[in-house]
């Protein structure tokens, strides 16, 4: 075998090994994502926009970062066992009866379980009252 052929094979084996290593599920993340611990990709769309069109943020909770209110959002998620639908509603929230629809979506992993959440709310005030700081993506 020539030196050139060996160099080409060696050059292909390293990227192939890295590709295969990245394809293995992470021990504590969702399959294929390779992120450890508890994390969610969050997005909020307004009106008729599709959920995939909205820019999102990555909320990481081990330690809390990547989100304007990461510590508070992670505490609320921890209290709800990572289930956004179980977050305690804000007591006494007074939201206007204004129809300005928003759709909140979250995808990621919590305590080794996959999280897929999408819910439409009548307006952003109602969304905040029902989901706490999780979808408060304002800085």
C-alpha positions in Angstrom: 0.0 0.0 0.0 1.4 3.4 -0.9 2.0 6.2 1.6 -0.6 8.4 -0.2 -3.3 5.7 0.1 -2.6 5.2 3.8 -2.8 9.0 4.4 -6.1 9.1 2.6 -7.6 6.2 4.7 -6.3 7.7 7.9 -7.8 11.1 7.0 -11.2 9.4 6.4 -11.2 7.3 9.5 -10.9 10.1 12.0 -14.0 12.0 10.7 -15.9 8.8 10.4 -15.1 7.9 14.0 -16.1 11.3 15.2 -19.4 11.1 13.3 -20.2 7.7 14.8 -19.3 8.9 18.3 -21.7 11.9 17.9 -24.5 9.7 16.7 -24.6 7.7 20.0 -27.2 8.9 22.5 -25.9 10.9 25.4 -26.2 9.3 28.9 -28.4 12.1 30.3 -29.7 13.9 27.2 -32.2 13.2 24.5 -31.1 10.7 21.9 -28.8 12.2 19.4 -28.5 15.7 21.0 -25.4 15.0 23.2 -26.4 17.6 25.8 -26.0 16.5 29.4 -28.6 17.2 32.1 -31.9 19.0 31.8 -32.3 21.3 28.8 -35.1 22.6 26.5 -35.1 24.4 23.2 -37.8 27.1 23.7 -39.7 29.2 21.1 -42.7 31.4 21.0 -44.5 32.3 17.8 -47.1 35.1 17.4 -50.2 35.0 15.3 -50.2 32.7 12.3 -46.5 32.0 12.2 -45.4 28.4 12.1 -43.6 27.1 15.3 -40.5 26.3 13.3 -40.2 29.9 12.0 -39.5 31.4 15.4 -36.0 31.9 16.7 -35.6 30.1 20.0 -33.3 29.9 23.0 -31.6 26.9 24.6 -32.4 26.7 28.3 -29.8 24.7 30.2 -30.5 23.8 33.8 -27.3 22.2 35.0 -26.3 25.0 35.9 -29.0 27.4 34.7 -28.0 29.5 31.7 -28.9 30.4 28.1 -32.2 32.1 29.0 -33.0 35.6 30.4 -34.6 34.0 33.5 -32.9 30.7 33.5 -32.6 30.2 37.3 -36.3 30.9 37.9 -37.4 28.8 34.8 -35.3 25.9 36.0 -36.7 26.0 39.5 -40.3 26.0 38.2 -39.5 23.1 35.8 -37.9 21.2 38.6 -40.9 21.7 40.9 -43.1 20.4 38.0 -40.9 17.4 37.3 -40.0 18.9 33.9 -43.7 18.9 32.8 -44.6 22.4 31.6 -48.3 21.6 31.9 -47.9 21.0 35.6 -46.3 24.4 36.4 -48.4 26.2 39.0 -50.4 29.1 37.5 -49.5 32.5 38.8 -52.1 33.3 41.5 -54.1 36.4 40.9 -52.9 37.0 37.3 -55.2 39.5 35.6 -54.9 39.1 31.9 -56.9 41.2 29.3 -59.5 39.4 27.2 -57.6 40.4 24.1 -57.1 37.8 21.4 -53.5 38.0 20.3 -52.5 34.3 19.9 -49.1 32.9 20.8 -47.8 29.4 20.5 -45.2 28.1 22.9 -43.0 25.1 22.1 -40.4 23.3 24.0 -38.3 20.3 23.0 -35.5 18.7 24.9 -34.8 16.4 27.8 -35.6 16.4 31.5 -34.4 13.7 33.9 -33.6 11.5 31.0 -37.1 11.8 29.4 -37.8 13.4 26.2 -39.9 16.6 26.4 -42.1 17.7 23.5 -44.5 20.5 24.3 -46.6 22.8 22.1 -49.5 24.8 23.3 -51.5 27.8 21.8 -52.5 30.5 24.2 -55.0 33.4 23.6 -52.3 36.0 24.4 -48.8 36.3 26.0 -50.2 37.3 29.4 -52.2 34.0 29.6 -49.1 32.1 28.5 -47.0 33.8 31.2 -49.6 33.1 33.9 -49.8 29.4 33.0 -46.1 28.6 32.2 -44.2 30.9 34.6 -40.8 32.1 33.5 -40.2 29.2 31.1 -41.4 31.1 28.0 -40.5 34.6 29.2 -37.8 35.0 26.6 -37.5 38.8 26.9 -34.1 40.1 28.1 
